[in-house]
């Protein structure tokens, strides 16, 4: 039994010695392999190309859409409505007849006024002839002249009143909901319908006074609306209020937006971007490439298979991207993933295929 225990002890010592010897040899071989294969110690990273794009500097504002023109259609004389020349919500043209009032009484007044003018004209001619022959008086001629002038004035009044029975559109626009029907008797000044011109349509908005030197007439704006979320509309500033609002310290601006399909309506809430500057050939990189460096920012680039630390200055931020205004050039190969293990001068192993250089317009 003692021999058996002794043999087992000797066998265990021999096995442990052999295992230790193998680990020792492996530890000696590993540094040699690392020296002959530098890629084994390189930090794996993903790289990308710098995008070249146009960048717009924008000022954001909130505003409200307003009609280019809007009037309430109302009769200037009282009368009974005999015809309507529109349907609610229709687009009408300038000069189109919208409402027609009964004109029977006014036509009779016009005929009477015409007859009065003819009688006054004949009386005036007779008085003038008598004065020329010496058998009439100058007073009678002057009275006839005055009566003729009064008759002609009454004729013009009758013609004007008769013309007011046809109410026409003063400009091209869209009619709203009517508050009158055929057969209604309407007094003078009663509101019948609203006519609104919305092509083009205006947008009124304000920006802080700090941007006074940045906004100008003719600048392009981009408008988005919650009511039309799938579209972006473009317009131009055409008026800037010369007076700064002292309460909000803001500048009032007005822009015009084409609206041929009438998708935009007065009163809608609008989100506005004013394009105050545009930089061509700006350098754009993914946000993932930018690494914080205290209060500053930096990006790792790959040069000769090693990581190089490049301090950068950032410009405009976009969705998933950022503009680099200083520190890079378009030919550089930037690290987009794996920066946490990098140090300046560390060897890197690129694990992705390099995308082509992109050139695009960034909004």
Residue pairs with C-beta under 8 A, 6 or more apart in sequence:
33 40
34 40
34 41
38 347
39 347
39 349
41 347
42 305
42 346
42 347
42 348
42 349
43 307
43 338
43 341
43 342
43 346
43 347
43 348
43 349
44 338
44 348
44 349
44 351
45 300
45 302
45 307
45 335
45 336
45 337
45 338
45 339
45 342
45 348
45 349
45 350
45 351
46 335
46 336
46 337
46 338
46 350
46 351
46 352
47 302
47 333
47 334
47 335
47 336
47 350
47 352
47 354
48 285
48 286
48 289
48 333
48 334
48 336
48 354
48 355
49 333
49 334
49 354
49 355
49 356
49 357
49 358
50 283
50 284
50 285
50 324
50 328
50 329
50 330
50 332
50 334
50 357
51 283
51 284
51 285
51 321
51 357
51 358
51 359
51 360
52 281
52 282
52 283
52 284
52 330
52 357
52 358
52 359
52 360
53 281
53 282
53 284
53 358
53 359
53 360
53 361
53 362
54 278
54 279
54 280
54 281
54 282
54 361
54 362
55 278
55 279
55 282
55 284
55 315
55 316
55 323
55 362
56 273
56 275
56 277
56 278
56 316
56 362
56 363
57 275
57 276
57 277
57 278
57 279
57 316
58 222
58 273
58 274
58 275
58 276
59 207
59 211
59 214
59 215
59 273
59 274
59 276
60 271
60 272
60 273
60 274
61 205
61 206
61 207
61 253
61 271
61 272
61 274
62 205
62 206
62 269
62 270
62 271
62 272
63 203
63 204
63 205
63 206
63 223
63 269
63 270
63 272
64 203
64 204
64 205
64 267
64 268
64 269
64 270
65 201
65 202
65 203
65 225
65 257
65 264
65 265
65 266
65 267
65 268
65 270
66 201
66 202
66 203
66 204
66 266
66 267
67 196
67 197
67 198
67 201
67 202
67 266
68 197
68 198
68 199
68 200
68 201
68 202
68 256
69 171
69 173
69 196
69 197
70 173
70 194
70 195
70 196
70 197
70 266
71 170
71 194
71 195
72 191
72 192
72 193
72 194
72 195
73 98
73 99
73 167
73 169
73 175
73 191
73 192
73 193
73 194
73 195
74 188
74 189
74 190
74 191
74 192
75 99
75 101
75 164
75 167
75 186
75 187
75 188
75 189
75 190
75 192
76 164
76 188
76 189
77 101
77 161
77 164
77 165
77 188
78 185
78 186
78 187
78 188
79 101
79 102
79 103
79 165
79 185
79 186
80 101
80 102
80 183
80 184
80 185
80 186
81 99
81 100
81 101
81 102
81 180
81 181
81 182
81 183
81 184
81 185
81 186
82 100
82 101
82 102
82 182
83 99
83 100
83 182
84 98
84 99
84 100
84 178
84 180
84 181
84 182
85 96
85 97
85 98
85 99
85 100
86 92
86 96
86 98
86 175
86 193
87 175
88 175
88 176
88 177
88 178
88 193
89 174
89 175
89 176
89 177
90 174
90 175
91 172
91 173
91 174
91 262
92 98
92 169
92 172
92 173
92 174
92 175
92 195
93 169
93 172
94 169
94 170
94 171
94 172
95 168
95 169
96 168
96 169
97 166
97 167
97 168
98 167
98 168
98 169
98 175
98 192
98 193
98 195
99 166
99 167
99 180
99 192
99 193
100 165
100 166
100 167
101 164
101 165
101 166
101 167
101 186
102 165
103 162
103 165
106 158
106 161
106 162
106 165
107 162
109 158
109 161
109 162
110 155
110 158
110 159
110 162
112 158
113 151
113 154
113 155
113 157
113 158
113 159
114 155
116 151
116 154
116 155
117 148
117 151
117 152
117 154
117 155
119 151
120 144
120 147
120 148
120 150
120 151
120 152
121 148
121 151
123 144
123 147
123 148
124 141
124 144
124 145
124 147
124 148
126 144
127 136
127 140
127 141
127 143
127 144
127 145
128 141
128 144
129 136
130 136
130 140
130 141
131 137
131 138
131 140
131 141
167 192
169 195
170 195
171 195
171 197
172 197
173 195
173 196
173 197
173 198
174 195
174 196
174 197
174 198
174 262
175 193
175 194
175 195
175 196
176 193
176 194
176 195
176 196
177 193
177 194
178 192
178 193
179 191
179 192
179 193
180 186
180 190
180 192
180 193
186 192
196 266
198 259
198 262
198 264
198 265
198 266
199 258
199 259
199 260
199 262
200 235
200 256
200 257
200 258
200 259
201 256
201 257
201 259
201 264
201 266
202 254
202 255
202 256
202 257
203 221
203 223
203 235
203 254
203 255
203 256
203 257
203 270
203 272
204 252
204 253
204 254
205 252
205 253
205 255
205 270
205 272
206 245
206 248
206 250
206 251
206 252
206 253
207 215
207 250
207 251
207 253
207 274
208 249
208 250
208 251
209 244
209 249
209 250
209 251
211 251
211 276
212 244
212 251
214 274
214 276
214 277
215 237
215 240
215 251
215 253
215 274
215 276
216 237
216 240
217 237
217 238
217 239
217 240
218 236
218 237
218 238
219 236
219 237
219 274
219 275
219 276
220 234
220 235
220 236
220 274
220 275
221 234
221 235
221 236
221 237
221 255
221 272
221 273
221 274
221 275
222 232
222 233
222 234
222 272
222 273
222 275
222 363
223 232
223 233
223 234
223 235
223 257
223 270
223 271
223 272
223 273
224 231
224 232
224 233
224 270
224 271
224 273
225 231
225 233
225 264
225 268
225 269
225 270
225 271
226 269
226 271
227 265
227 268
227 269
228 263
228 264
231 263
233 257
233 258
233 264
234 257
234 258
235 255
235 256
235 257
235 258
236 255
236 256
237 253
237 254
237 255
237 274
238 254
238 255
238 256
239 253
239 254
240 251
240 252
240 253
240 254
241 251
241 252
241 253
241 254
244 250
244 251
245 251
245 252
255 272
257 264
279 315
279 323
282 315
282 323
282 325
282 362
283 323
283 324
283 325
283 328
283 329
283 330
284 318
284 321
284 322
284 323
284 324
284 362
285 299
285 321
285 322
285 324
285 328
285 334
286 320
286 321
286 322
286 336
287 317
287 320
287 321
287 322
288 336
288 337
289 299
289 300
289 334
289 335
289 336
289 339
290 297
290 298
290 299
290 312
290 314
290 322
291 297
291 298
291 299
291 300
291 339
293 311
296 311
297 311
297 312
297 313
297 314
298 309
298 310
298 311
298 312
298 327
299 310
299 312
299 324
299 327
299 328
299 334
299 335
300 307
300 308
300 309
300 310
300 334
300 335
300 339
300 342
301 307
301 308
301 310
301 328
301 332
301 333
301 334
301 335
302 308
302 333
302 334
302 335
302 348
302 350
303 333
305 347
305 348
306 345
306 346
306 347
306 348
307 335
307 342
307 343
307 344
307 345
307 346
307 347
307 348
308 344
308 345
309 344
310 327
310 328
310 332
311 327
312 324
312 326
312 327
312 328
313 324
313 325
313 326
313 327
314 322
314 323
314 324
314 325
315 322
315 323
315 324
315 325
316 322
316 323
317 323
318 362
318 363
321 362
323 362
328 334
330 357
333 354
335 342
335 348
338 348
338 351
342 348
